[in-house]
């Protein structure tokens, strides 16, 4: 995904009214912002933070989860989710993995980031997805919960990349498997 793939165009039907004055005078002001022709308010479209965890079992197989809901219902993903206001990315990932898989993360190491577009209920959200390699205390307690319908461990060369819900997650998995192979 390149910078040119990110556009405010899908937001036009949603972002019509100025959040400051309420007038229907909100228009794109630049590639990154909307502006109000009535009161001059500028609103910048910045990505929300999201986290994803790369977890392997004792045989080096990578854990992928099945999404229980849209977007991407039934497709594979990495465990994780959105960072809450005031929350550290590391704490968000530990919380999400506990909620989704009942796993306690004892250590994690930053890997990379990728931008993403996340469509939910006809609204496009922009995220910056942060990937961490996670070491759980144990995988014995693993069980699918929250917004995870199931999970599966894959050999690095058997990962179904075309069945992964998001470009950012697919890119994280590719990078992880390339680095793991070295």
PELINSUL-V602062 format. One record per residue. N is the residue number from 1. RES is the residue in one small letter. PHI is phi in whole degrees, 0 to 359 (none if undefined). NEAR is the number of other ideal C-beta (glycine too) atoms within 8 Angstrom. Layout:
BEGIN
{{N;RES;PHI;NEAR} {N;RES;PHI;NEAR}}
END
This chain:
BEGIN
{{1;x;none;10} {2;x;253;4} {3;x;302;4} {4;x;289;4} {5;x;282;7} {6;x;258;8} {7;x;216;6} {8;x;281;11} {9;x;309;5} {10;x;296;8} {11;x;274;11} {12;x;306;9} {13;x;292;5} {14;x;270;6} {15;x;264;9} {16;x;252;7} {17;x;254;8} {18;x;294;12} {19;x;288;6} {20;x;268;7} {21;x;253;9} {22;x;82;6} {23;x;282;10} {24;x;276;5} {25;x;224;10} {26;x;263;12} {27;x;222;7} {28;x;303;9} {29;x;256;7} {30;x;201;5} {31;x;291;5} {32;x;235;7} {33;x;212;10} {34;x;247;13} {35;x;228;12} {36;x;260;14} {37;x;284;5} {38;x;273;8} {39;x;248;9} {40;x;84;6} {41;x;297;10} {42;x;250;9} {43;x;234;10} {44;x;269;6} {45;x;270;9} {46;x;247;6} {47;x;288;7} {48;x;274;10} {49;x;275;11} {50;x;223;14} {51;x;233;16} {52;x;218;16} {53;x;248;16} {54;x;258;15} {55;x;237;13} {56;x;243;9} {57;x;269;9} {58;x;294;3} {59;x;264;6} {60;x;82;8} {61;x;277;10} {62;x;271;13} {63;x;276;14} {64;x;240;14} {65;x;251;15} {66;x;266;14} {67;x;286;16} {68;x;274;8} {69;x;221;5} {70;x;279;6} {71;x;286;8} {72;x;78;9} {73;x;308;8} {74;x;86;6} {75;x;269;10} {76;x;278;11} {77;x;203;15} {78;x;263;13} {79;x;296;14} {80;x;152;14} {81;x;169;9} {82;x;277;9} {83;x;276;10} {84;x;284;6} {85;x;304;3} {86;x;77;3} {87;x;258;9} {88;x;287;6} {89;x;301;11} {90;x;297;8} {91;x;292;8} {92;x;298;16} {93;x;293;17} {94;x;299;11} {95;x;297;9} {96;x;298;13} {97;x;292;16} {98;x;295;11} {99;x;295;8} {100;x;276;14} {101;x;229;13} {102;x;60;7} {103;x;252;13} {104;x;258;9} {105;x;270;14} {106;x;266;6} {107;x;205;6} {108;x;213;12} {109;x;230;6} {110;x;299;7} {111;x;247;11} {112;x;190;8} {113;x;227;7} {114;x;216;12} {115;x;286;12} {116;x;213;14} {117;x;244;11} {118;x;235;11} {119;x;265;9} {120;x;222;8} {121;x;50;3} {122;x;67;4} {123;x;240;8} {124;x;270;8} {125;x;246;9} {126;x;257;13} {127;x;232;14} {128;x;245;12} {129;x;268;16} {130;x;258;13} {131;x;255;17} {132;x;229;15} {133;x;277;10} {134;x;246;12} {135;x;246;8} {136;x;279;11} {137;x;301;6} {138;x;196;7} {139;x;255;9} {140;x;295;4} {141;x;269;8} {142;x;298;8} {143;x;202;6} {144;x;287;10} {145;x;208;8} {146;x;57;6} {147;x;257;7} {148;x;250;14} {149;x;274;8} {150;x;181;7} {151;x;209;12} {152;x;205;8} {153;x;262;10} {154;x;236;10} {155;x;298;7} {156;x;307;11} {157;x;274;5} {158;x;247;6} {159;x;292;12} {160;x;280;8} {161;x;304;8} {162;x;287;4} {163;x;253;6} {164;x;268;14} {165;x;297;9} {166;x;232;11} {167;x;303;8} {168;x;298;13} {169;x;292;14} {170;x;301;10} {171;x;294;10} {172;x;296;16} {173;x;297;15} {174;x;301;9} {175;x;298;11} {176;x;299;13} {177;x;293;12} {178;x;296;8} {179;x;292;8} {180;x;291;8} {181;x;286;6} {182;x;280;4}}
END
